[in-house]
Amino acid sequence: MNNNIIAFLAGSIMLPLATSPLADDGYQIPSKPIASIVDAKLAPSTRLSPDKQWMAFFERQRIASLDELAKPELKLAGIKLNPDNFSRARPRSKYLSIAFQHLKTDKKISIDNLPKGRILSPSWSPNSEHLAFFIEQAKEANLFIYSINTDTLQKVDNLALNSVITSRPYRWLPDSSAIIANKAININVDAPQDSAASAIPIVSQTTGEKAPARTYQNLLATPHDKALFKYYGLGQLVKVSLKGDMTKVGKPALIRGFRASPDAKHLLVGHIQQPFSYLVPYSRFATSWQVIDTNGMLIKEIVRQPLAENIPQGFDSVRTGKRSLSWRDDKPATLVWAEAQDKGSMKADVEFHDFIYTQAAPFTESPALFAKLDRRYSGITWGNDKIAMLSDWRFSDRKVRTFIVNPNNADKDRITFEDRSYNDAYNDPGNVVQKQNAFGRYTLSIQDSRYLFLTGIGASEQGNIPFLDRYDINTQKKERLWHSEAPYYERVRGVLDDAGTKLITIRESKTEQPNFFIRDLTKQSITQFSDFPHPYPTFTNVKKELVKYTRDDGVELSGTLYLPPGYKKSDGTLPVLMWAYPLEYKDKSVASQVRESPYEFTYIGYWGPMPYLAKGIAIFDDPKMPIVGIEGKEPNDTFRKQLVSSAKAAVDVLVKKGVADKNNIAIAGHSYGAFMVANLLAHSDLFKTGIARSGAYNRSLTPFGFQGEERNFWEGQHVYATMSPFFHAEKINEPMLMIHGKEDPNSGTFPMQSERMYNALTGLGKDARLVMLPYEGHGYRARESILHVLWEQERWLENYLIAK
């Protein structure tokens, strides 16, 4: 590999390292114990079949090659796409193989002889007889249908999928009779060409209306970009039978999304319309939502959403008009949507912020008002004609609510199922168990017309204790049917019967790899279903402890302490690496809640701090750094004070335990965690060094808000300046390693953030190192990049933390 392919912007200053200088001559590999973690084989992803008879296992492709990331990409309207095959570039979940295991007979099947390529978007048919997926190859993405009853695999010929706009380019009809897919119709058509002769001035003009927007990346920038977006996004919906026969559905369009009605007779389809925008991503482009039949005939246009460049500022602000269109899952063909009553702003002083409407096929009657909400609509989980669950939320106090309603009169006699801060884990009732109905759609699992089942992680002062509850709608009381018991951490993966007595769970311990088990609560029996091996055998003796402590304002905190294998208290202090991420709260008590289990498997991933246990470093993972709104103030009004106070409390507890020397602790974090690192180095002397990855350091570059900050720069200049470590770079007296992907598309963490911070530190004569990773985004995907990041961090810690 060309050693010059990566650019390390370390400037001309020689770093005063304790040993030899860190190399700047290409990709490097860390020491063997750390490098081995990258290739450790983890347990596969899984999908339980709708009839709960089969478990499908998908071998995960955790990392990519640099060559894969280096393939040509186009950045259009907030999308990164592969121009060679009309697919999204860098999908998050991709797989290498597929296998099945029957829950009762233990029969095992694997799909052999799959073509080379990434397996994406696997989906069971509603009747559980087929598994569909597509494989992305060099020149096109192909749809496959596997029949589990006959053990046969079929490729759908002459169908190159388009997943540029709709990242999920196919969906089953609810009756399992066919698949609706988005075909790439320009696959053999030349793309529009750009030339100097076609260049024109790019003109934007304000309308006089406020149009606050986050700092999006990868937007359209030229007329040629608009032409390319239209070319690559153009698709044709087709209906694919189980035999592979294909018929067109409607006309070619820029398809924003599509979904069939429960009766499989209608499709709700969104078509993106021109004009396109240079200011916002495709999700805010004008869109026409239509109902068509499965032959493509237009039944009704439901709404023409205009271009939304001027959504009011606020995390719970929305576009005006009809939005959040969906089908009612318990009816043959009834549409549901929300409409803001506040011009899209939750700051407006109105009685109701959202109205919810429904309209049934044939869509000739006027829409019916379903419910009025004094907060922002967040969804409905349907049950039957008498029971549904309606949810809303509000950002200002972080509140979420869920009501049990009668769909025939959702505004009358609502039962409040939950009303809490969404940060309040202790009062989280869990997730309602759902099952397939006659339409093949998932709805509430209701026993005896009155009971619901709930599963959750069970956060508590003792740590997470996952559970299964039965909730009585008539009395609003819960009965605990089962909970995890020490020394295991066990979660419900699925409820296998209507009575809630048979479960499939995932069980693990500090030293035992997570595996699936089948529980029978009636017989009080448990049977192991899978047998995944331990992925990190050399780390099996790592010591783990949940540590609780209190900061100076009384907020209770916690973090997880890991000690290297073989460590004894008599060995004395160790160098310590803390890895953290600040979170914002409106409630002091909620900020103190424990959100881990002391019995969880010790996961040694390459992403965080855990690999450095191999270097004899103690790890304090996720020490809480809560930023709490105090006495009516916004959390960020006292960000720095609370951040330093939390860090000091973490340092003090480790020193008190005899684990740490207060002068030999490093702090590290990613994204907002990197922002935290730079602030702690600037405003405290608690840490010997810091590692900051993919961070933002100058908040004036994100002028319309960041994280949970809703005020814009002009409303809160003092807050933006106080919180920006770039404004205080002269105070950073400890060495800082910064790492950033050169193609980071994340809103607020443009690569320029790290480059400008490094330039500031260089100009001020500080000790800093900047590593810019080619082809990488906000997270790092290529094997070469990951190994190099591990090497950079290992060498940095050796020279600035371990070395005396």
LUMVOFI-893288 format. One line per 2 residues: their letters; for each residue x, y, z of C-alpha. Coordinates in steps of 0.001 Angstrom, whole numbers. Example, Ala and Ser with C-alpha at 12.3 -4.5 7.8 and 13.67 -1.06 7.14 Angstrom:
BEGIN
as) 12300,-4500,7800; 13670,-1060,7140
# end
This chain:
BEGIN
mn) 0,0,0; 1158,3510,-768
nn) 2516,4932,2478; 1714,8448,1363
ii) -2019,7847,975; -2800,9285,4376
af) -2059,12868,5302; -1004,13428,8893
la) -1136,17154,9540; 1391,17328,12347
gs) 2946,20580,11204; 6629,21285,11554
im) 6836,21193,15345; 8710,18234,16793
lp) 6640,16735,19573; 8486,16358,22906
la) 7851,12639,23311; 9184,10650,26226
ts) 10628,8031,23882; 10965,8018,20120
pl) 8878,10360,17942; 5632,9055,16559
ad) 5970,8059,12928; 4323,9964,10115
dg) 4982,7545,7266; 1677,5869,6501
yq) -736,3413,8034; 511,1604,11122
ip) -541,-1477,13086; -808,-1568,16886
sk) 660,-4276,19100; -658,-7793,18545
pi) -3072,-8040,21527; -4758,-4827,20438
as) -4742,-5606,16710; -6379,-8993,17335
iv) -9503,-7264,18659; -10243,-5823,15216
da) -10698,-9270,13678; -12539,-10881,16596
kl) -15678,-12651,15386; -18726,-11356,17209
ap) -22133,-12942,17594; -24303,-12485,14483
st) -27287,-10204,14085; -30623,-11999,14220
rl) -34210,-11808,12943; -36984,-13882,14517
sp) -39551,-15040,11956; -43062,-13597,12376
dk) -44460,-17040,13299; -41676,-17338,15910
qw) -40499,-20666,14560; -37162,-19707,12967
ma) -34257,-17543,13944; -32215,-16120,11075
ff) -28535,-15374,11767; -26568,-12805,9785
er) -22786,-12728,9992; -21866,-9077,10395
qr) -19343,-7292,8222; -17956,-5063,10931
ia) -15255,-3315,8966; -14530,-2455,5358
sl) -11339,-2265,3367; -9752,1029,2434
de) -10241,102,-1224; -13966,-204,-556
la) -14139,3252,1005; -11994,4692,-1772
kp) -14551,3803,-4438; -16112,6801,-6191
el) -18854,8520,-4204; -21213,11325,-5025
kl) -22528,13680,-2354; -25970,14946,-3268
ag) -28774,16443,-1164; -27388,15029,2088
ik) -26768,11587,574; -23534,9763,-157
ln) -24147,7386,-3045; -22237,4897,-5133
pd) -22620,6075,-8748; -21650,2670,-10115
nf) -24621,755,-8727; -27281,3307,-7682
sr) -26917,2427,-4002; -26225,4305,-815
ar) -22527,4401,-52; -21413,2880,3248
pr) -24618,1256,4567; -24537,747,8324
sk) -25742,-2852,8530; -24207,-5269,6057
yl) -23743,-8996,6234; -21542,-11764,4870
si) -23666,-14906,5297; -27131,-16125,6289
af) -28126,-19170,8362; -31269,-20360,10138
qh) -32132,-22423,13197; -35563,-23798,14138
lk) -36617,-22972,17688; -38350,-26291,18378
td) -36523,-28900,16290; -33081,-27220,16368
kk) -32804,-27840,12617; -30065,-25721,11023
is) -29936,-24386,7446; -27471,-22126,5699
id) -27764,-20360,2345; -24784,-21503,322
nl) -23211,-20229,-2883; -24345,-16638,-2550
pk) -22749,-14308,-5073; -19972,-12065,-3846
gr) -21155,-8773,-2394; -22636,-7150,672
il) -25926,-8583,1934; -28325,-5790,2871
sp) -31841,-5275,4307; -32951,-8866,5010
sw) -36684,-9111,5634; -38996,-12035,6455
sp) -42208,-12323,4488; -45219,-11799,6768
ns) -46145,-15495,6444; -42598,-16551,7488
eh) -42116,-18711,4388; -39528,-16511,2665
la) -36606,-14259,3428; -35828,-11468,986
ff) -32596,-9473,841; -30472,-7723,-1716
ie) -26802,-8055,-2548; -24867,-5015,-3599
qa) -22347,-5795,-6312; -20001,-3673,-8409
ke) -22470,-2590,-11095; -25897,-3177,-9569
an) -27810,-4360,-6517; -29901,-7505,-6991
lf) -32939,-8781,-5104; -33028,-12389,-3834
iy) -35884,-14430,-2367; -35114,-17525,-282
si) -37835,-20094,458; -37187,-21787,3783
nt) -39729,-24589,3173; -38079,-25757,-55
dt) -34525,-24519,678; -34388,-22709,-2663
lq) -32881,-19352,-3564; -34087,-17215,-6438
kv) -32487,-14123,-7921; -34960,-11705,-9468
dn) -33639,-11163,-12971; -33606,-7843,-14779
la) -34105,-5913,-11549; -31337,-3541,-10532
ln) -32488,-1887,-7311; -32277,1827,-6599
sv) -31567,2639,-2936; -30227,6176,-3440
it) -33192,7989,-1859; -35124,5089,-359
sr) -32366,3234,1488; -34759,284,1823
py) -35592,-289,-1861; -38139,-3110,-1482
rw) -41043,-4100,774; -43220,-7176,1107
lp) -46933,-6893,456; -48691,-7711,3750
ds) -50287,-10826,2250; -46829,-12183,1246
sa) -47972,-12579,-2350; -45376,-10251,-3863
ii) -42740,-7598,-3275; -42857,-3936,-4290
an) -39384,-2772,-5341; -37758,406,-6604
ka) -35982,-289,-9885; -32987,1777,-11046
in) -34131,2692,-14543; -31036,4724,-15443
in) -28631,1859,-14795; -27641,1713,-18490
vd) -28122,5402,-19276; -25198,7812,-19345
ap) -25109,10305,-16495; -25378,14047,-17232
qd) -22021,15592,-18035; -20693,18792,-16571
sa) -18720,21339,-18551; -17407,24863,-18225
as) -19835,25906,-20958; -22803,24921,-18772
ai) -21547,26761,-15689; -23838,29517,-14427
pi) -23841,31725,-11338; -25327,30093,-8238
vs) -27831,32515,-6763; -29659,32299,-3440
qt) -31918,34985,-2015; -33721,35334,1286
tg) -37492,35702,1428; -37594,37753,4604
ek) -38789,34719,6594; -36557,33145,9219
ap) -34990,29942,7915; -32706,28559,10636
ar) -30901,25389,9628; -28259,23163,11081
ty) -24956,23032,9268; -25737,20196,6857
qn) -23063,18631,4667; -23175,17033,1222
ll) -25905,19350,-62; -26594,20179,-3691
at) -24227,22956,-4756; -24641,23495,-8504
ph) -27212,23023,-11286; -25178,20002,-12359
dk) -25667,18497,-8883; -29397,18918,-9329
al) -29241,17085,-12633; -27233,14271,-11039
fk) -29663,13982,-8129; -32549,13605,-10536
yy) -30620,11090,-12654; -29459,8840,-9795
gl) -32625,9160,-7742; -35036,8266,-10561
gq) -36744,4933,-9949; -39623,2820,-11160
lv) -41786,899,-8712; -42350,-2696,-9794
kv) -44385,-5570,-8423; -42357,-8793,-8157
sl) -44173,-12112,-7811; -42741,-15054,-5903
kg) -41889,-16573,-9282; -39847,-13511,-10207
dm) -42336,-12040,-12675; -42233,-8253,-12721
tk) -44795,-5591,-13656; -44521,-1796,-13505
vg) -46436,127,-10858; -47000,3747,-11836
kp) -44509,5999,-13593; -40820,6737,-12999
al) -40271,9207,-10155; -37906,10340,-7425
ir) -39427,8009,-4860; -39168,9337,-1299
gf) -40812,6276,238; -43544,3691,-269
ra) -45594,1263,1787; -48549,-989,1099
sp) -51839,-767,2980; -52634,-3697,5308
da) -55107,-5127,2784; -52338,-5100,132
kh) -54578,-3225,-2316; -53099,264,-2051
ll) -49692,1928,-1918; -48793,5172,-185
vg) -46002,6659,-2297; -44003,9855,-1901
hi) -42581,11561,-5020; -39955,14271,-4551
qq) -40772,17349,-6625; -38749,20221,-7996
pf) -37506,22832,-7226; -34622,21314,-5290
sy) -32718,23231,-2622; -29116,24202,-1960
lv) -29890,24792,1746; -31470,21598,3085
py) -31234,17843,2434; -33685,15819,347
sr) -35873,14991,3355; -37088,18600,3308
fa) -37634,18849,-447; -41135,19282,-1802
ts) -42927,15918,-1881; -46212,14721,-3295
wq) -47780,11872,-1291; -50244,9792,-3278
vi) -52323,6670,-2840; -52199,4401,-5862
dt) -53371,862,-6436; -50924,-1978,-7026
ng) -51324,-1510,-10781; -50131,2072,-10514
ml) -53464,3854,-11017; -53763,7083,-9046
ik) -56516,6927,-6430; -55874,10218,-4682
ei) -53137,12732,-4029; -53138,13184,-256
vr) -50825,16183,57; -48244,18249,-1791
qp) -45712,19165,849; -43835,22329,-170
la) -40082,22796,86; -39329,23201,3804
en) -36398,25593,4043; -37960,27643,6829
ip) -38944,25202,9569; -38845,27152,12854
qg) -35835,26667,15101; -36313,23978,17736
fd) -35788,20240,18057; -39528,19606,18170
sv) -40332,22011,15330; -41909,20525,12212
rt) -43044,21438,8722; -46583,22769,8365
gk) -49378,20839,6683; -49853,17092,6571
rs) -46839,15104,7782; -45943,11697,9268
ls) -48276,9876,6884; -48784,6171,7603
wr) -51321,3376,7431; -53448,2312,10367
dd) -52135,-1205,10991; -55408,-2702,12252
kp) -57626,-1561,9366; -57619,-2585,5679
at) -56728,840,4246; -56940,3850,6553
lv) -54410,6667,6405; -53186,8513,9484
wa) -51286,11794,9633; -50498,14778,11827
ea) -50953,18497,11192; -49291,21211,13277
qd) -51610,23830,14752; -48731,26124,15759
kg) -47131,26968,12396; -44577,24254,13191
sm) -43185,25827,16365; -43669,24335,19819
ka) -42806,27765,21216; -46142,29111,19939
dv) -48746,29757,22623; -51623,27554,21466
ef) -53948,25121,23215; -53126,22216,20893
hd) -49918,21773,18940; -50973,18828,16755
fi) -54182,17396,15369; -54222,13781,14192
yt) -56455,12837,11277; -57555,9603,9638
qa) -59079,8877,6250; -60274,5490,5023
ap) -60421,4097,1493; -61791,5027,-1002
ft) -60635,8441,380; -63722,10289,-808
es) -65006,11235,2652; -63516,14216,4470
pa) -60672,13361,6887; -61834,12571,10416
lf) -60244,14284,13430; -58782,11425,15455
ak) -57100,13242,18370; -55899,16608,19669
ld) -52478,16833,21306; -51053,19658,23406
rr) -47547,18394,22655; -45854,17118,19503
ys) -47160,13872,17981; -44695,10991,18027
gi) -46724,7963,16941; -49517,5442,17445
tw) -49228,1730,18192; -52445,164,17000
gn) -54289,-2699,18660; -57932,-3139,17719
dk) -61210,-1200,17616; -61046,-547,21360
ia) -57354,-180,22219; -54459,1820,20782
ml) -51483,3672,22285; -50994,7330,21343
sd) -47709,9141,22135; -46495,12725,22179
wr) -43411,14605,23398; -41897,18003,24128
fs) -38247,19012,24054; -38286,21931,26499
dr) -38739,19633,29509; -37720,16393,27723
kv) -41163,14940,28432; -42770,11958,26720
rt) -46299,10694,27254; -48224,7661,26103
fi) -51982,7262,26426; -54147,4184,26038
vn) -57072,5361,23943; -60221,4051,22335
pn) -59688,4630,18586; -63374,5477,18236
na) -62920,8511,20523; -59237,9081,21270
dk) -59860,12376,23106; -62209,10854,25664
dr) -61267,8887,28805; -57603,8562,27947
it) -55563,6377,30285; -52110,7801,30971
fe) -49762,4881,30473; -46547,6887,30928
dr) -45668,10521,31598; -41969,11040,32270
sy) -38772,12630,31110; -37322,10613,28288
nd) -34071,10728,30294; -35818,9046,33235
ay) -34763,5423,32831; -36062,4312,36245
nd) -39660,5059,35265; -39459,3667,31749
pg) -42309,1127,31566; -40620,-744,28723
nv) -41701,-1696,25243; -45140,-3120,24536
vq) -45026,-6612,23029; -46574,-6801,19575
kq) -47696,-9643,17333; -48875,-10052,13776
na) -52532,-9557,13043; -54627,-10934,10195
fg) -53156,-8310,7848; -49584,-9396,8566
ry) -48907,-6123,10436; -47555,-5828,13953
tl) -50086,-4581,16517; -50486,-4734,20288
si) -50518,-8232,21764; -53663,-8052,23910
qd) -54597,-10926,26216; -58221,-11413,27276
sr) -59097,-7939,25922; -57364,-6250,28901
yl) -53708,-7265,29344; -50600,-5951,27615
fl) -47079,-7364,27946; -44063,-5126,28522
tg) -40359,-5842,28181; -37564,-3493,29207
ig) -34049,-3160,30601; -35301,-2314,34098
as) -32920,483,35052; -32585,811,38824
eq) -30179,1927,41535; -28798,-1620,41520
gn) -28225,-1482,37774; -30309,-2759,34863
ip) -32579,-5695,35693; -34455,-6656,32500
fl) -38045,-7810,32943; -41324,-9034,31496
dr) -44449,-7391,32943; -48159,-7865,32386
yd) -50159,-4637,32444; -53868,-4586,33278
in) -55603,-1856,31272; -58656,-1945,33558
tq) -56755,-1364,36805; -53584,269,35389
kk) -51499,-2090,37518; -48506,-4214,36545
er) -47537,-7728,37491; -43915,-8799,37127
lw) -43860,-12183,35393; -40083,-12526,35150
hs) -36840,-10643,35693; -33162,-11228,35166
ea) -31245,-12656,38109; -27612,-12314,39143
py) -24975,-13316,38200; -26518,-13047,34715
ye) -27759,-10201,32581; -30679,-11576,30543
rv) -33045,-9719,28209; -36255,-10796,26479
rg) -35704,-11116,22748; -39209,-12324,21947
vl) -42417,-13562,23582; -43285,-16840,21902
dd) -46881,-17367,23043; -49991,-15277,23679
ag) -49949,-16007,27425; -46449,-14637,27944
tk) -45102,-17877,29398; -42553,-18824,26728
li) -39678,-16483,25924; -36528,-16363,23885
ti) -33885,-14408,25748; -30287,-13291,25414
re) -28262,-14180,28490; -24731,-13185,29389
sk) -22457,-12632,32369; -19251,-10730,33022
te) -17258,-13585,31475; -19819,-15432,29325
qp) -20510,-14384,25741; -24188,-13496,25081
nf) -26206,-16464,23813; -29864,-17207,23139
fi) -31951,-19261,25556; -35555,-20448,25521
rd) -37414,-20019,28802; -40645,-21683,29875
lt) -42013,-19736,32833; -44672,-22365,33559
kq) -42160,-25199,33766; -39449,-22884,35163
si) -37052,-24355,32600; -34341,-22804,30469
tq) -32669,-24318,27388; -29655,-22898,25565
fs) -30430,-22245,21917; -27145,-20901,20504
df) -23487,-21464,21277; -21398,-18477,20258
ph) -17761,-18651,21405; -16010,-16024,23504
py) -14536,-13510,21035; -11723,-12304,23330
pt) -10262,-15301,25195; -7185,-13328,26321
ft) -9429,-10827,28137; -11548,-13297,30114
nv) -10070,-12339,33485; -10677,-8599,33258
kk) -12103,-7271,36511; -15244,-5155,36315
el) -16905,-2926,38907; -19760,-437,38843
vk) -18500,2569,40828; -20891,5101,42394
yt) -19830,8510,43693; -21133,12072,44151
rd) -20021,15399,42715; -19817,18564,44795
dg) -23371,19758,44070; -24905,16499,45264
ve) -25548,14907,41870; -24902,11180,42174
ls) -22721,9717,39426; -21463,6328,38310
gt) -19043,4714,35883; -17675,1264,35118
ly) -14131,480,36210; -12166,-2216,34385
lp) -8862,-3517,35721; -6332,-5516,33672
pg) -6175,-9304,34138; -4085,-10258,37155
yk) -4244,-6859,38845; -4214,-6885,42660
ks) -4771,-3928,44967; -1321,-4515,46405
dg) 94,-3703,42953; -619,-46,43663
tl) -1864,2603,41279; -2227,2214,37534
pv) -2310,4692,34683; -6002,5359,33966
lm) -7855,6138,30745; -11315,7704,31121
wa) -13711,7626,28175; -16833,9749,28488
yp) -19643,11641,26757; -21622,14534,28322
le) -25420,14360,28352; -27954,17085,29119
yk) -30802,16839,31616; -33542,19044,33009
dk) -33822,17061,36253; -31052,16549,38828
sv) -32420,13216,40065; -32708,11802,36562
as) -29084,12746,35844; -27988,10488,38720
qv) -29606,7320,37416; -27601,4136,36810
re) -27970,2814,33271; -25667,-228,33238
sp) -25621,-3712,34703; -22670,-5069,36696
ye) -23326,-8454,35068; -23067,-7487,31408
ft) -20476,-9244,29269; -17164,-7412,29127
yi) -17155,-6266,25526; -13644,-5452,24279
gy) -14485,-3471,21169; -11950,-1603,19075
wg) -14048,1578,19137; -13618,2708,22730
pm) -11000,2474,25499; -11117,-1245,26296
py) -8178,-2449,24128; -5726,-578,26348
la) -6312,-2965,29220; -3690,-4972,27312
kg) -1199,-2190,28096; -1772,-2459,31846
ia) -4000,648,31850; -7105,797,34044
if) -10225,1892,32164; -12956,4052,33666
dd) -15649,3749,31025; -18591,6122,30742
pk) -18105,8093,33943; -21238,10209,33914
mp) -20810,13861,32866; -24369,15210,33264
iv) -25130,18823,32398; -28274,19720,34346
gi) -30607,22679,33984; -30543,24263,37434
eg) -33177,26612,38929; -34911,27236,35616
ke) -31705,27792,33668; -30765,25922,30527
pn) -28217,23121,31055; -25528,24839,28999
dt) -25647,28011,31101; -23305,26263,33546
fr) -21752,23714,31180; -18103,24285,32081
kq) -18618,24311,35834; -20656,21098,35801
lv) -18295,19363,33389; -15207,20071,35488
ss) -17085,19151,38665; -18109,15763,37220
ak) -14562,15045,36020; -13077,15985,39387
aa) -15490,13661,41191; -14452,10808,38869
vd) -10759,11470,39478; -11270,11711,43232
vl) -13116,8407,43545; -10417,6536,41615
vk) -7686,8086,43747; -9624,7234,46910
kg) -9971,3613,45760; -6207,3411,45365
va) -6468,2634,41652; -5235,5940,40231
dk) -2474,8447,40750; -4175,11825,40336
nn) -1291,12947,38110; -1521,10008,35729
ia) -4996,10006,34196; -5948,10543,30530
ia) -9315,11676,29204; -10755,10627,25825
gh) -13964,10844,23847; -15566,10838,20413
sy) -17772,13538,18822; -19354,15496,21717
ga) -16940,13519,23865; -14067,15137,21956
fm) -15634,18536,22626; -15622,17517,26309
va) -11941,16531,26168; -10819,19897,24812
nl) -12920,21754,27388; -11518,19728,30285
la) -7945,20287,29127; -8635,24013,28783
hs) -10463,24564,32074; -8897,22072,34487
dl) -5595,20426,35361; -7152,17057,36142
fk) -5684,15137,33232; -2204,14386,31984
tg) -3270,14163,28329; -6312,13891,26108
ia) -7537,12069,22990; -10285,13806,20995
rs) -11866,12132,17962; -14225,13632,15367
ga) -14962,16637,17522; -16261,20189,17218
yn) -14431,22979,19009; -15832,26271,17684
rs) -19565,26606,18231; -19837,29775,16172
lt) -19510,27387,13203; -22783,25725,14272
pf) -24795,28941,14775; -28302,27439,14839
gf) -27845,25039,17725; -25897,21932,18701
qg) -26611,18859,20830; -29480,20027,23072
ee) -28797,23757,22681; -31776,25398,20977
rn) -30661,29030,21208; -28936,30320,18116
fw) -25566,32063,18246; -27089,35557,18265
eg) -29399,34663,21153; -26670,33043,23226
qh) -23294,34463,22179; -21918,34185,25703
vy) -22890,30517,25957; -21412,29688,22539
at) -18157,31481,23390; -17877,30064,26902
ms) -18420,26506,25708; -16105,26672,22666
pf) -12618,25359,23547; -11307,27058,20397
fh) -11927,30393,22156; -9828,29175,25095
ae) -7106,27226,23298; -4393,29272,25048
ki) -5378,27584,28327; -4713,24050,27071
ne) -1445,23013,28711; -1635,19250,28196
pm) -825,17339,24987; -3872,16484,22880
lm) -4221,13920,20111; -6961,14758,17615
ih) -8292,12315,15012; -10912,13102,12370
gk) -12344,11541,9210; -11704,13747,6190
ed) -15211,12976,4850; -17139,13537,8096
pn) -20731,14453,7048; -22054,14830,10575
sg) -23891,18062,11270; -21581,20185,13403
tf) -18382,18136,13232; -17020,19168,9859
pm) -13347,18179,9426; -12546,21903,9447
qs) -13325,21910,13171; -10267,19778,13964
er) -8087,21485,11374; -8796,24950,12784
my) -8326,23771,16361; -4996,22214,15453
na) -3899,25402,13717; -4751,27355,16858
lt) -2781,24990,19082; 154,25087,16678
gl) 160,28874,16607; 69,28977,20409
gk) 2989,26563,20736; 952,23745,22308
da) 1655,20019,22129; -843,18549,19682
rl) -1115,16007,16917; -3795,15871,14225
vm) -4555,12719,12237; -6856,13147,9250
lp) -8153,9824,7900; -8812,9655,4142
ye) -12263,8448,3034; -13547,8208,6622
gh) -16728,9764,7972; -17833,10529,11514
gy) -17076,6961,12503; -14212,4968,11034
ra) -14902,1946,8833; -11791,774,6982
re) -9646,-1901,8593; -6541,122,7795
si) -8012,3207,9448; -9159,1369,12563
lh) -5793,-310,13049; -4046,2994,12557
vl) -6303,4775,15061; -5548,2047,17602
we) -1838,2496,16896; -2023,6275,17247
qe) -3845,5989,20569; -1537,3244,21828
rw) 1614,5231,21045; 125,8413,22473
le) -718,6679,25747; 2691,5005,25878
ny) 4447,8340,25522; 2190,10619,27542
li) 510,8390,30126; 2470,5210,30749
ak) 5940,6722,30412; 7230,8282,33646
# end
